[in-house]
Amino acid sequence: MDIQTVVVGAGVVGLAVARALSLARRDVLLLEVAPGFGQGISTRNSEVIHSGIYYAAASLKARLCLPEREKLCEHCTERGVPHRQLGKLMLATGRVPGSGVGSR
């Protein structure tokens, strides 16, 4: 077999890349140091679709989080991937310096 592409890492991204290349009819060699798939950094996934509330308001992460969250939910719905939008309850327990939040 003539290997055209090597993908290093069999986590979520590595598997997705290897699949896409394979579907494009490329010969792919997938390398992984762990004994199984998804046992590296992919295990750190919190399985939460983030709202962006923890990012600085003007940051790139904050500006992209909301529209990308919507795209992810649409993608899941279109493909029948189970997901739930449960919401989040946040309670201010003290003053946030410089924000005016929690001040009297």
Phi, psi and omega per residue, in radians:
M1 nan 2.409 3.111
D2 -1.734 1.877 -3.117
I3 -1.329 2.192 3.126
Q4 -1.658 -0.521 -3.038
T5 -2.496 2.454 3.032
V6 -2.037 2.231 3.072
V7 -1.925 2.190 -3.133
V8 -1.760 2.059 3.103
G9 1.870 2.118 -3.122
A10 -1.872 0.774 3.007
G11 -1.568 -2.856 -3.100
V12 -1.008 -0.856 -3.087
V13 -1.241 -0.791 3.139
G14 -1.030 -0.762 3.114
L15 -1.138 -0.708 3.126
A16 -1.123 -0.742 3.126
V17 -1.138 -0.802 3.137
A18 -1.065 -0.693 3.116
R19 -1.124 -0.819 -3.127
A20 -1.064 -0.746 3.119
L21 -1.149 -0.705 3.124
S22 -1.119 -0.728 3.105
L23 -1.149 -0.421 3.083
A24 -1.503 0.230 3.070
R25 1.178 0.598 3.059
R26 -1.772 2.546 3.038
D27 -1.420 2.118 -3.019
V28 -2.112 2.350 2.985
L29 -1.900 2.117 -3.122
L30 -1.814 2.100 -3.132
L31 -1.881 2.382 3.117
E32 -2.538 2.318 -3.121
V33 -1.374 -0.540 -3.113
A34 -1.334 2.801 -3.136
P35 -1.219 -0.226 -3.141
G36 -2.552 3.013 3.134
F37 -1.240 2.596 2.983
G38 1.095 0.496 -3.098
Q39 -1.771 0.040 3.115
G40 -1.671 -2.191 -3.073
I41 -1.127 -0.424 3.127
S42 -1.083 -0.397 3.122
T43 -1.274 -0.203 -3.134
R44 -1.530 0.015 -3.124
N45 -1.188 2.208 -3.117
S46 -1.414 -0.097 -3.128
E47 1.046 0.562 -3.139
V48 -2.046 2.371 3.002
I49 -1.556 1.870 -2.971
H50 -1.288 2.606 -3.118
S51 -1.615 -0.306 -3.135
G52 1.574 0.086 -3.067
I53 -1.181 -0.325 -3.095
Y54 -1.629 -0.030 -3.118
Y55 -1.676 2.614 3.074
A56 -0.996 2.374 -2.985
A57 -0.893 -0.731 -3.068
A58 -1.646 0.082 -3.078
S59 -1.269 2.761 3.104
L60 -1.062 -0.698 3.122
K61 -1.025 -0.784 -3.133
A62 -1.139 -0.736 -3.105
R63 -1.188 -0.522 -3.103
L64 -1.617 -0.411 -3.010
C65 -1.035 -0.880 -3.068
L66 -1.109 -0.912 3.133
P67 -1.134 -0.600 3.132
E68 -1.258 -0.564 3.058
R69 -1.078 -0.768 3.120
E70 -1.083 -0.749 3.110
K71 -1.083 -0.709 3.139
L72 -1.111 -0.768 3.119
C73 -1.104 -0.726 3.083
E74 -1.087 -0.765 3.129
H75 -1.026 -0.804 3.137
C76 -1.111 -0.765 -3.135
T77 -1.087 -0.813 -3.125
E78 -1.065 -0.530 -3.065
R79 -1.824 0.126 3.095
G80 1.232 0.455 3.112
V81 -1.493 2.103 -3.118
P82 -1.097 2.341 3.061
H83 -2.774 2.757 -3.138
R84 -2.369 2.447 3.018
Q85 -1.800 1.724 -3.029
L86 -1.602 -0.404 -3.067
G87 1.508 -3.113 -3.098
K88 -2.631 2.360 3.076
L89 -1.751 2.150 3.119
M90 -2.068 2.401 -3.113
L91 -2.190 2.147 3.095
A92 -1.368 2.158 -3.130
T93 -1.921 0.003 3.139
G94 -2.954 3.114 -3.123
R95 -1.392 2.381 3.055
V96 -1.663 1.956 -3.074
P97 -0.952 2.282 3.057
G98 1.377 -0.038 -3.068
S99 -1.784 -0.329 -3.025
G100 1.442 -0.160 3.134
V101 -1.366 2.210 3.106
G102 1.528 0.029 3.117
S103 -1.429 2.805 -3.117
R104 -1.844 nan nan
